[in-house]
């Protein structure tokens, strides 16, 4: 950390996993590049005793560091949230900020139910996600070509361009059944898509990557191999993009994009960006 960089402690306090608050905090705090943030997650704060311990920990941190920490909270119970508000910290109540305006807009009170966004295995949404994850795992890297008609999207691109993590993210976050299929030199020599994919052209979306970055990634897996050489990477990327243009397959480069950005673009392009809660 440079001398000009400040450091602040961030507490994520939740009666559930804390994932929602942590994701939100990362998005907001990334706008303050001059500050280094140390995040401490305090999940499953579902009793007064746990909450008091958390407040004491936050207060100790304020004394030890000389700075009031930042607290992102998704505590559903208003009384619990009010106790946390009394800590020596900058308090950001995500539920309190948004729930009241929504109650007014919808003309009803919220249920104040803990853990609703991460409901258990009995819900249809949860079962759909598990089914999508299993589908994406079994249809990874073209290893299983049956039931492709059930895929919501089929990602294509050269090896190691980001198809697998994108497929799994789509499955876990959105219950999207995403298969992925590698484009290989044999496809480029033939000048056409694998026959397996031809019937599902409307479901195809391509991922590409800068050859230099691809070479770095492949060298981590197979150092000093032809597979990882810059010349081979340049050839495969150029041919894959040529083939995708020829076949009318929309594609994007994953080089400078996060997996969230890639997935969002895929959902938009394939028309799967409607998400039901």
SULDA-V594910 format. One record per pair of residues at least 4 apart in sequence whose ideal C-beta (glycine too) atoms are under 7 Angstrom apart, sorted by the first residue. I is the first residue (numbers start at 1). J is the second residue. D is the distance in Angstrom with one decimal. If there is no record, write none. Layout:
# SULDA-V594910
i: [I/I]
j: [J/J]
d: [D/D]
This chain:
# SULDA-V594910
i: [1/1/1/5/5/6/6/6/7/7/8/8/8/8/8/9/9/9/9/9/10/10/10/10/10/10/10/10/11/11/11/11/11/12/12/12/12/12/12/12/12/13/13/13/13/13/13/13/14/14/14/14/14/14/15/15/15/15/15/15/16/16/16/16/16/17/17/18/18/18/19/20/20/20/21/21/21/21/21/22/22/22/23/24/24/24/25/25/26/29/42/45/45/45/45/46/46/47/48/49/50/51/51/51/51/52/53/54/55/55/55/55/55/56/57/58/58/58/58/58/58/59/59/59/60/61/61/62/62/62/62/62/68/68/68/69/70/70/70/71/71/71/71/71/71/72/72/73/73/73/73/73/73/74/74/75/75/75/75/76/76/76/76/77/77/78/79/80/81/81/81/84/85/93/94/95/96/98/99/99/100/101/102/103/103/103/115/119/119/120/121/124/125/125/126/127/128/128/129/129/129/129/130/131/132/132/132/132/132/133/133/133/133/134/135/135/135/136/136/136/136/136/136/136/138/139/139/139/140/140/140/141/141/141/142/142/145/148/148/148/150/151/151/151/151/152/152/152/152/153/153/153/153/153/153/153/154/154/154/154/154/154/154/155/155/155/155/155/155/155/156/156/156/156/156/157/157/157/157/157/157/157/158/158/158/158/158/158/159/160/160/160/161/161/161/161/161/162/162/162/162/162/163/163/163/164/164/165/165/166/166/166/166/166/166/167/167/167/168/169/169/169/170/170/170/170/170/171/171/171/174/174/176/181/183/183/183/185/185/186/187/187/187/188/188/193/193/193/197/200/204/205/205/205/205/205/205/206/206/206/206/207/207/207/208/208/208/208/208/208/209/209/209/209/209/209/210/210/210/211/211/211/211/211/212/212/213/213/214/214/214/215/215/215/215/215/218/218/218/218/219/219/222/222/223/226/227/229/230/231/232/233/234/235/236/237/238/239/240/241/241/242/243/244/244/250/252/254/257/257/259/260/261/262/263/264/265/266/267/267/268]
j: [5/7/36/34/36/34/35/36/36/38/35/37/67/69/70/38/40/61/65/69/25/29/37/38/39/69/70/72/40/42/58/69/71/18/21/22/25/39/41/42/72/42/45/54/71/73/75/84/18/21/43/45/74/75/44/45/46/75/76/114/43/74/114/115/118/43/118/22/41/43/23/24/74/117/25/72/73/74/94/26/39/41/27/28/72/94/29/72/30/37/54/50/51/54/75/50/114/51/52/53/54/55/80/83/84/56/57/58/59/83/84/86/87/60/61/62/69/71/87/88/89/63/87/88/64/65/69/67/68/69/88/89/88/89/90/89/89/90/92/84/87/89/90/91/92/92/94/81/84/91/92/93/94/94/95/80/81/84/95/95/112/113/114/81/112/82/83/84/85/93/96/91/91/97/98/99/100/102/103/110/104/105/106/108/109/110/119/123/126/126/126/128/129/175/130/131/132/175/133/171/172/175/134/135/136/171/175/176/177/137/168/171/172/138/139/150/177/140/167/168/171/177/178/179/144/144/151/179/164/167/180/164/180/182/181/182/196/154/179/200/177/177/178/179/203/176/177/178/272/176/178/203/205/266/270/272/179/180/181/197/200/203/204/163/166/167/178/180/205/207/181/183/204/206/249/161/163/183/206/207/208/240/182/183/214/236/237/240/182/214/217/218/207/208/209/214/254/166/207/209/254/262/167/180/207/168/180/169/259/170/207/259/262/263/266/171/178/180/172/173/259/263/174/176/178/263/266/175/176/178/267/275/272/197/187/240/243/189/236/190/193/194/243/239/243/197/198/247/204/204/249/249/250/251/266/269/270/244/249/250/251/251/252/254/237/240/241/251/252/253/213/214/237/253/254/255/214/253/255/215/230/233/234/237/216/230/217/255/218/233/237/219/228/229/230/233/222/227/228/233/223/228/227/228/228/232/232/233/234/235/236/237/238/239/240/241/242/243/244/245/251/246/247/249/251/269/265/262/261/262/263/264/265/266/267/268/269/270/272/273/273]
d: [4.8/6.6/5.5/6.4/5.3/6.6/4.8/6.9/4.5/6.4/5.8/5.7/5.9/6.7/6.2/5.2/6.6/5.3/6.1/4.1/6.0/6.8/5.0/6.8/4.7/6.5/4.7/6.8/5.3/6.1/5.6/5.6/4.7/4.6/4.8/4.8/6.3/6.4/4.4/6.5/5.3/4.8/5.7/5.9/5.9/4.7/6.4/6.1/3.8/5.5/5.5/6.6/4.5/6.8/6.8/5.6/4.8/5.4/5.9/4.8/6.7/7.0/6.5/4.6/5.5/5.3/5.9/5.5/4.7/4.2/6.1/6.5/5.5/6.1/6.1/4.4/6.6/4.5/5.9/6.5/6.9/6.0/6.7/6.4/6.6/6.2/5.6/4.5/6.1/5.2/5.1/4.7/5.4/5.6/6.8/6.7/6.5/6.9/6.3/6.7/6.4/6.4/5.6/5.7/6.4/6.4/6.4/6.4/6.3/6.7/6.3/6.9/4.6/6.4/6.5/6.7/5.9/6.4/4.4/6.9/5.2/6.8/5.9/5.0/6.1/5.8/5.2/6.8/5.0/6.1/4.3/6.6/5.5/5.1/5.8/4.9/6.7/5.0/6.9/6.7/6.5/4.5/6.7/5.1/6.5/5.0/6.5/6.1/5.7/6.8/6.8/5.3/6.5/5.2/5.6/4.7/4.5/6.2/6.9/5.9/5.1/6.8/5.2/6.6/6.5/6.3/6.9/6.6/6.4/5.6/5.8/6.7/4.9/5.7/6.7/5.1/7.0/6.0/6.2/5.2/6.7/6.2/5.8/6.4/5.7/5.9/6.8/4.6/6.3/6.6/5.3/6.1/6.6/6.8/6.6/6.3/6.2/4.0/6.3/6.8/6.3/4.5/6.5/6.3/6.3/3.9/4.6/5.9/5.0/6.3/6.9/4.5/6.0/6.3/6.0/7.0/4.4/6.6/4.5/5.6/4.3/6.7/5.1/7.0/5.0/5.2/6.8/3.6/5.6/6.7/6.1/6.8/6.4/5.9/4.4/5.7/4.9/6.6/5.9/5.6/6.0/5.2/6.8/4.4/5.9/4.8/4.8/6.5/5.8/6.4/5.1/5.6/5.7/6.2/4.9/6.7/4.7/6.9/6.0/6.7/5.8/4.9/5.3/4.5/6.1/6.0/6.3/4.2/5.7/5.8/5.1/5.6/5.7/5.2/6.8/4.3/5.6/6.1/5.5/3.9/6.0/6.1/6.8/5.7/6.9/4.5/6.1/5.0/5.2/6.3/4.8/5.4/4.8/6.2/4.3/6.6/5.9/5.5/5.4/6.8/4.1/6.5/6.2/3.8/5.7/6.5/6.2/6.1/5.6/6.4/6.8/6.1/5.2/5.8/6.8/6.5/4.0/4.9/6.0/5.8/5.1/5.2/5.5/4.0/4.5/5.4/6.8/6.8/6.0/6.0/7.0/6.0/6.1/6.1/5.1/4.7/6.6/6.2/7.0/6.3/6.8/6.1/6.6/3.8/6.4/4.8/5.9/5.7/6.5/6.6/4.9/7.0/5.9/6.9/5.3/5.9/5.7/4.4/4.8/6.7/3.0/6.4/6.8/5.3/6.1/6.4/5.6/5.4/6.9/4.9/5.6/4.8/6.6/6.0/5.2/5.3/6.8/6.6/4.4/6.3/6.2/4.1/4.2/4.9/6.9/6.8/6.5/5.1/6.2/4.3/6.4/6.1/5.8/6.8/4.7/4.5/6.1/5.8/3.6/6.8/5.2/4.3/5.2/5.2/6.8/5.5/6.3/6.8/6.2/6.5/6.3/6.1/6.1/6.1/5.9/6.3/6.3/6.2/6.3/6.3/6.9/6.3/6.1/4.2/4.9/5.0/5.6/5.6/4.1/5.1/6.1/6.3/6.4/6.4/6.4/6.5/6.1/6.0/4.7/4.2/5.1]
